[in-house]
């Protein structure tokens, strides 16, 4: 039977790369994003939805058939140092990163079969980076969600894990909202390709990761070694 994955943020970056890899592996993909993805495939269905609108998101998820995997890749970054923090920016990041993850899994879990998978895209900044405190806090929260859900769902053999990338070559790096913290090349000398993160996600959705749950995989090209 064709496996079905629900993927957020499919219009660009890691979400788009993940959708491409899943489709190439024969998965059916339902993509959620505000903008239409630059991708056409018989197994791809796209639903326009604002990930920062919890009622609309819950309605979209509940309209779907059962899913074998949920990949929450949608994200944004707004950065500023202490003394210049923005409450609206912090709230936007919380809604998209944390509240959207909560709504997605809460709305889908009752229809997820035994052995299903959940992957949340975090960030290596979850441990704290100057000028990115609000962003880091929302990504750190995903680890708490993942470990809590992994404990709740272990009896159904549903795994819940986090992939935490370092600097990845996505449109987020060029977003004016993060101008206060321009990206730096990691020690290995190049930005991470979104396809590499998609490959890590595919590993967590595959048979070799069926006993891995509640974990965070950091893919940072050495950035976390500094």
C-alpha positions as CSV (number, residue, x, y, z in Angstrom):
1,X,0.0,0.0,0.0
2,X,1.1,3.6,-0.7
3,X,2.3,5.3,2.5
4,X,0.9,8.8,3.1
5,X,2.9,11.7,4.6
6,X,1.6,15.1,5.8
7,X,4.4,17.7,5.2
8,X,4.2,21.4,6.2
9,X,6.2,24.2,4.5
10,X,6.2,22.4,1.1
11,X,6.6,25.6,-0.9
12,X,10.3,26.0,-0.3
13,X,13.4,24.9,1.7
14,X,13.4,21.8,3.8
15,X,9.7,21.1,3.4
16,X,10.0,21.2,-0.4
17,X,13.1,19.0,-0.4
18,X,11.4,16.5,1.9
19,X,8.3,16.3,-0.3
20,X,10.5,15.7,-3.4
21,X,12.4,12.8,-1.6
22,X,9.1,11.2,-0.3
23,X,7.5,11.4,-3.8
24,X,10.6,9.8,-5.3
25,X,10.4,7.0,-2.8
26,X,6.7,6.3,-3.7
27,X,5.0,8.1,-0.8
28,X,1.8,10.0,-1.3
29,X,2.3,13.5,0.1
30,X,-0.2,16.0,1.4
31,X,1.5,19.4,1.5
32,X,0.4,22.3,3.7
33,X,1.7,25.8,3.1
34,X,0.6,29.3,2.3
35,X,2.2,29.4,-1.1
36,X,1.8,26.8,-3.8
37,X,4.9,24.5,-4.2
38,X,6.9,24.6,-7.4
39,X,6.2,20.8,-7.8
40,X,3.8,18.7,-9.7
41,X,3.3,15.0,-9.1
42,X,0.4,12.5,-9.3
43,X,0.9,11.6,-5.6
44,X,1.1,15.2,-4.4
45,X,-1.9,17.0,-3.0
46,X,-1.5,20.6,-1.8
47,X,-3.8,22.4,0.6
48,X,-3.3,26.2,1.1
49,X,-3.3,27.0,4.8
50,X,-1.7,29.5,7.1
51,X,0.3,27.5,9.6
52,X,-0.1,30.4,12.0
53,X,-3.9,30.0,12.1
54,X,-4.6,27.1,14.5
55,X,-8.4,26.7,13.7
56,X,-7.7,26.7,9.9
57,X,-4.9,24.2,10.4
58,X,-6.9,21.9,12.5
59,X,-9.7,21.9,10.0
60,X,-7.3,21.1,7.2
61,X,-5.8,18.2,9.0
62,X,-9.1,16.7,10.1
63,X,-10.3,16.7,6.5
64,X,-7.5,14.3,5.4
65,X,-7.4,10.6,5.4
66,X,-5.1,8.7,7.8
67,X,-1.4,9.5,7.6
68,X,1.6,7.3,8.2
69,X,3.9,10.2,8.8
70,X,3.8,13.8,9.9
71,X,6.8,16.1,9.0
72,X,6.6,19.6,10.4
73,X,9.1,21.6,8.3
74,X,7.4,25.0,8.1
75,X,9.3,27.8,9.8
76,X,10.4,31.4,10.0
77,X,13.2,33.3,11.8
78,X,13.1,36.8,13.3
79,X,16.1,37.8,15.3
80,X,17.1,40.7,17.5
81,X,19.3,41.2,20.6
82,X,18.0,41.9,24.1
83,X,16.7,45.4,24.3
84,X,15.1,45.1,20.8
85,X,13.0,42.0,21.1
86,X,9.6,42.0,19.4
87,X,6.6,40.5,21.1
88,X,4.7,40.0,17.8
89,X,7.7,38.3,16.1
90,X,8.1,36.0,19.1
91,X,4.4,35.1,18.9
92,X,4.6,34.5,15.2
93,X,7.5,32.0,15.6
94,X,5.7,30.3,18.5
95,X,2.5,29.8,16.5
96,X,4.3,28.4,13.4
97,X,6.9,26.3,15.2
98,X,5.2,25.1,18.4
99,X,1.5,25.7,18.2
100,X,1.3,24.4,14.6
101,X,3.2,21.2,15.6
102,X,0.8,20.7,18.5
103,X,-2.3,21.2,16.3
104,X,-0.9,18.9,13.5
105,X,-0.1,16.0,15.7
106,X,-3.1,16.4,18.0
107,X,-5.5,16.5,15.0
108,X,-3.9,13.5,13.2
109,X,-2.9,11.1,16.0
110,X,-6.1,9.3,16.4
111,X,-6.0,8.2,12.7
112,X,-2.3,7.3,12.6
113,X,-1.6,3.6,12.4
114,X,0.7,1.6,14.7
115,X,4.3,2.3,13.6
116,X,3.6,5.7,12.2
117,X,6.3,8.4,12.4
118,X,6.5,12.1,13.5
119,X,9.4,14.3,12.6
120,X,9.7,17.9,13.8
121,X,12.3,20.2,12.1
122,X,14.1,22.0,14.9
123,X,17.4,23.9,14.8
124,X,20.8,23.5,16.2
125,X,20.3,27.0,17.8
126,X,17.9,25.3,20.3
127,X,20.8,25.4,22.8
128,X,21.0,29.2,22.6
129,X,22.6,31.7,20.2
130,X,23.2,35.4,20.8
131,X,20.6,37.5,19.1
132,X,18.3,34.6,18.4
133,X,16.7,34.0,21.8
134,X,13.1,34.0,20.7
135,X,13.8,31.7,17.8
136,X,16.0,29.4,19.9
137,X,13.2,29.1,22.5
138,X,10.6,28.0,20.0
139,X,13.0,25.4,18.6
140,X,14.0,24.1,22.0
141,X,10.3,23.7,22.8
142,X,10.0,21.1,20.0
143,X,12.4,18.8,21.9
144,X,10.1,18.9,24.9
145,X,7.1,18.1,22.7
146,X,8.9,15.3,20.9
147,X,10.0,13.6,24.1
148,X,6.6,13.9,25.7
149,X,4.7,12.6,22.7
150,X,7.3,9.8,22.2
151,X,6.5,8.6,25.7
152,X,2.7,8.8,25.1
153,X,2.8,7.0,21.8
154,X,5.5,4.3,22.5
155,X,2.8,1.7,23.2
156,X,1.6,2.2,19.6
157,X,5.2,2.0,18.2
158,X,4.7,5.6,16.9
159,X,8.1,7.3,16.9
160,X,8.6,11.0,17.4
161,X,11.9,12.7,16.7
162,X,13.5,16.0,15.9
163,X,16.0,16.9,13.2
164,X,18.0,20.0,14.1
165,X,19.8,21.5,11.2
166,X,22.6,24.1,11.2
167,X,22.9,26.8,8.6
168,X,20.9,25.4,5.6
169,X,20.6,27.0,2.2
170,X,17.0,28.0,2.3
171,X,15.1,31.2,1.6
172,X,15.0,31.7,5.4
173,X,18.7,32.7,5.3
174,X,17.8,35.7,3.0
175,X,14.7,36.8,5.0
176,X,15.1,40.5,6.0
177,X,13.5,39.6,9.4
178,X,16.8,37.9,10.4
179,X,19.1,40.7,9.2
180,X,20.4,41.2,12.7
181,X,22.1,37.8,12.6
182,X,23.4,37.2,9.1
183,X,24.3,33.6,8.4
184,X,27.8,32.3,8.9
185,X,29.4,29.4,7.1
186,X,29.8,26.4,9.4
187,X,33.3,25.0,10.0
188,X,33.0,22.5,7.1
189,X,32.9,25.5,4.8
190,X,29.6,25.3,3.1
191,X,25.9,25.7,3.9
192,X,23.9,22.5,4.3
193,X,21.8,21.4,1.3
194,X,18.1,21.0,2.2
195,X,18.3,17.7,0.4
196,X,20.6,16.5,3.2
197,X,18.1,17.3,5.8
198,X,15.4,15.6,3.7
199,X,17.6,12.5,3.6
200,X,17.8,12.5,7.4
201,X,14.0,12.8,7.6
202,X,13.7,9.9,5.2
203,X,15.9,7.8,7.5
204,X,13.6,8.5,10.5
205,X,10.6,7.5,8.4
206,X,12.3,4.3,7.2
207,X,12.6,0.7,8.7
208,X,16.1,1.3,10.2
209,X,14.7,3.9,12.6
210,X,11.7,2.0,13.8
211,X,13.2,1.8,17.3
212,X,14.5,5.4,17.5
213,X,12.1,7.7,19.3
214,X,12.3,10.8,21.5
215,X,15.7,11.8,20.0
216,X,17.2,14.8,18.3
217,X,19.5,14.4,15.4
218,X,21.8,17.5,14.8
219,X,23.0,18.1,11.3
220,X,25.2,21.2,11.5
221,X,28.4,20.8,9.4
222,X,30.4,21.3,12.7
223,X,28.6,24.5,13.8
224,X,27.7,23.0,17.2
225,X,31.4,22.2,17.8
226,X,32.4,25.9,18.3
